[in-house]
Every structure is written in C-alpha cells, then in structure tokens.
Amino acid sequence: MEPTPFLVIDQVTKSFPAARGSSAARVLDDISLRINEGEFIVFLGPSGSGKTTLLRIVAGLETASSGSVRLQGERVVGPDRKKGMVFQSYSSLPWLNVLDNVKFGLKYRDDLSDQQKEEIARSYLLMTGLKGFERYHINRISGGMRQRVALARTLAAGSDVLLMDEPFGALDAQTREFLQEQVLQISRKERKTIIFVTHDVEEAVFLADRLFIFSSRPARIVEEIRVAELLPAERPLDLKENEVFFRLRNHAKELVRAEALRAQNLEERAASA
C-alpha cells in the first residue's frame, strides 16, 4: 500500500457569485493533485486562471465550492500555523525592526521560551542573508530585503507547507534571481514543502520539482511537467543556459501562450454575442 500523500487536493471546484441576473463565475474546475512532503510545486498559467485562488484554498483563506484539501490527513477548514503564506506585497510590520518582524512569526508558539524564539529568529535571518540588519526598521531596507524578512518570518513560524503567491513579481531581475537561489537552498536544507505561484515561465522551470500548467478559466490542469526528472536538484543560475532547461522553458511557454489565446478568443466571442 502506498503511503498517504502529504497534501491532497481532491476534486476542488470554486465558483464566485456573479452580478444579479448572471450565472456564477466558475474559476476552478475539478482539480485534483497529490503532493509529497518536501516537494517544490509550481503553478503556472495565464493571468486570472485561478492559481492564486487554489493557493488560498490550500491556505484555508478561501472555501472550495466542492471538493476538499487534506494536509497530513486532516481536512483544511481554515488558516493555521501549519500553513505559512508569503504574498507578492511586502507583508511586513513597519513599526517593528527586522528581528522583531521575524520574531512576530513565533508570537503564538507557547512551546518555546523567549530565548529559543530569539535563537530561531536569528537562525532564519542568517539563512536568508539578513544577518547584520537585525535593528533596521522595515522602511530603511529594500523591497528584496523586505521579502526576505517575510520569508524568514514565515519559516520561523514552523509551518509544514510554505505557500508563495508571486513573491518575487515586484522585484528587479537581479534581486529576483538572488531570491530564487535562496528559496531553492532553503527548500533543500529544510525539506520544506512549497507551493509557488508565478507568471514567469523561466522562474517556474528553474524552481520546480513538478510544474503544473493551468488552463484559462475555469482552470484545469493542462499538463504536469516532472522537472526534477530532467534537471538536477542543485540549480546554479547558469543552468538557465542548459539545452534541457531551454526546451522545458519553451514547451511550458507554448502551453501558457495557447491557453492565453484561447481565453482571449472566448472573451472576444462573448463580447460580440
């Protein structure tokens, strides 16, 4: 008998109420996934295809219209410490310094002493390259460093699964690549299960163990690409010049482009009807 997957998304659909006189807008259409502990999973697809909606359902921030999500065998019914989320916007607390922002993730850990919380926070500051900036206030550091603070705070909270919603989307290319390398190193070192949403095809291929391509709405899985079977676990930035990487990127890009064109055609037909 196969072991139960760490995270199970089982026939999840999601519809949002529409304006009066219109039918409900279906965003997710019967999506099922099985995710193992320690995997780096990436959701890639056209804008508005439901990737973030599914991520929020896994986080317990949205409720599925039907279907279920189970984490370590327990049904997800709301947010809790087992699921940590990093958003695209800089979700830092401006009245706290860097160290206290990270320690805030440990605020409700009654199982830890104050000294242990301090040690854990400092260890994640070191891991995310923030050592030396402990006493800086958030408005005194760059956007990329703020995202590192958000990542360190979420990791310090001890979440079982890390959910990342386009966390590097607003950053410049150099900072983005630096953080891509960091989050990969953290995922390997911590054996952390990560689900990562992005619009960036190159980023998706570089990070993923498995890459799921979403269709346009209502979202379904167009294709699963098992990147870890084709690329090494250790991924320096120059891997992006590798021929296998190049082929994977182009294949994923064509799938996303086809779905984006399909969505555009459907919108034009609806507008002219």
N, C-alpha and C positions, 0 to 999 in steps of 0.2 A: 504494500500500500504506500502511495506517495505521501510525503508529509504535507500538511496544510500550508498553502502559501502564506507568507507574512501579511500580505494585503490583498484582499479580494474585492474587486468591483464587479458586481453581479447584475447584469441586465438593467443598468441605470438609464432612465429617461428623465428628461426635465423639460417642462413647458412653463412659460410665463404667461400670466393673464394679458390679454390684448385689450385694445380700446373697445369701448362699448360697440356692439354690433359686429365685431370681428372675432375670428376664431383665435384660440390660444396659439402663441408662438412656440413651436417646439424647437428646443436648442440642442438637446442630446437625444439620440435615438438608439436605445437598447445597446449600451456599451458594456462589454464585459472584459476584464483584464485580470491576470494573476501576476502578482509582483512578489519576488523573493527578497528576503532580508539582505541588505547590503547592495542591492541593485541601484544603478543610476538610470532612471527612466526619464525620457524627454518626450513631451507633447509638442508637436509641430503641425501647423496648419494655417490656412488663411485667416486674416483678421475677422473676428466675430464668429469663429467656428465652434465656440463652446469649450475651448481648452481651459480657460480660467474658471468657467462655471463648474466643470468637472473637478478641478483642483479644489474649489471652495466646498464642493460636496464632500470630498475626501477629508477636508479640514473640519467639517461639521458646521461651516458657516452658511451653507445652503442646504435645503432639504430636497432630495430627489422626488420627482413626481411618482416614480415607481422604481423598483429595484432596491438594492442595498449595497452598503460598503461595510466590510468587516476588517478590522485591524487586529491581528493576533487572535482571531476567532471571535472577537467581540464586535457587535454591531456599532457603527458610528452613529451617534444620535445628537452630537453637538461638539463644540470645541473643548479640548482639554490639553493637559501638558504632554500627552503622548504625541501630539501633532504640532509641530512648530512651523510657522509660516513667515517667509521673507517676501515682502512686496516690492514692486518697482519703485514706489515712492520711498523716500528716506524716513522710515518709521522710528526715528529716534526721539528722545525726550530732551528738548532744548535746555531745560533748567538743570540738567544733570551733566556732569562731565563724562568722559569716555568710560572710565572704570565703573562709575555708578550706573551708567546705562547698561553695561553688560551685567552687572550685579542685579539689576532690576529683573532680569530673566530668572533669577533664583529667589525672588522675593517670597514665593509661597512654598519653598522647599523646607518644610518643617523637619525633615530628616537630616538637615545639615546644620552645623554650627556656623556662627559668623566667620570664624577663621577658615573653615572649609569653603564657604562661599567666596571669600576673598581669594583663596588659592585657585579655585576653579575658574573664577573670572579672569585672573591674571594668566592662567594657562591658555585660555582661549584668545586673550589679547596677543600673547606670544605667537600662537598658531596662525592668527590672521594678520600678522605683521604690524600690530599696533603697539607693541612694547615701546615705551618712551612717550606715549601720548595719553597716558592714563588721566592726567589732570587737565587736559584740554577740554574746553566746552565744545559742544557739537557745532556751534556756529563759527568756530575757529578752524575747522578742518574741511577737507574737500568732499565732494559728493561720493567719490570712490571710497574714501575712508569711512564716511557715514554708512555706506552699505556694508563695509567690513564690520562696523560696530553692530549693525542689525544682525549680521550673520553670527558674530560671536555671542551676542545676547541669546539668540535662538538656540545655538549649540549648547550654551551654558545651562539652559533650562532642562536639558536632558531629554529632549523629545526623541521618540522612537523613529519618527519619519519626518523628514525635512521637506517642506513644500515651498517651492520657489517660483513666484509669478513674475516672469520677465525682470529679474532683479538687476540685470546689467543694461537694460534697454536705454536708460537715460545717460549712460556714461560714454566718454570718448573711447576711441578704438584701443588705445594703449592700455588704459585702465581696465577696460573690459577684458582684454586678453590676460592681463595680470590676474584678475579675479577668477577667470575661467581656470587658470592653472591652480590657483589656491583652492577653489572649491573641489576640484578633482583630487588634489592631495589630501584634503580633509576627508572626503568621502572614502578614500582608500584606507587612510590611517584609522578613522573612527568606525569603519564598516557601517557607515550611515546609509540608510535607505533614503533616496532622494527622488522626488518627482519635480521636474523642472519644465516650466512653460516658456517657450520662446517663439519669436517670428523669424529669428536669424538661422538660416539653414546651416551655415558653416559652424556656428556655435552648437547647434543641435548635434551634428555629427561628431564634433570634437569631444563633447561631454558624455554622450550616451553609451550605456551598455546595450539598451534597447531603445529604439526610436519608433514612436507611434505617429503616423501621419493621419491627421484628421481631415475629414471631408468638410465641405461647406455645410451650412445649416440645412436640415438638422444633422448634427455631427454623428458620424460613424467612423470606425477605424478603416481607412483605405488600405493601409499596409503596415506591417510590423517589420522593421529592419533590425536584425540582430548584429549590431555594430561590433560588440565585443568578440564575436567570432571572426571578424575580419580585420580589426585593428588591435594593437597591443594595449594592455592595461595602462602602461606608462606612456603618456602622451605629451611629449615636448611640443612647443609651438611649431617647430619645423615639420612636424607630422602633417601639417596642412598642405605641404608641398608634395606629399606622397601620392603616388598614382592611384592606390586603392581609395585613399581619402577623397581624391578628386572625383573618382567615379561615383562613390557614395553620395557626395555632395550634389553632383549633377542629377543623379537619379531622384534624390529627395526634392531637389528644386523643381524638377519637371512635374512631380506628383502634386506639389503645392500649387504650382502655376496652373495646372489643369483644373484643380478644384476652385481656384480663384476665378478663372474664366467661366467655369460652369455657374458659379454664384452670380457673376456679372450678367450672364445671359438670362438667367432666371429672373433677375431684378428687372432687366430691360423688357422681358416678355410681360411681366406683371404690370409694369408701368404703362405699357401700350395696350393692355387688355381693356 
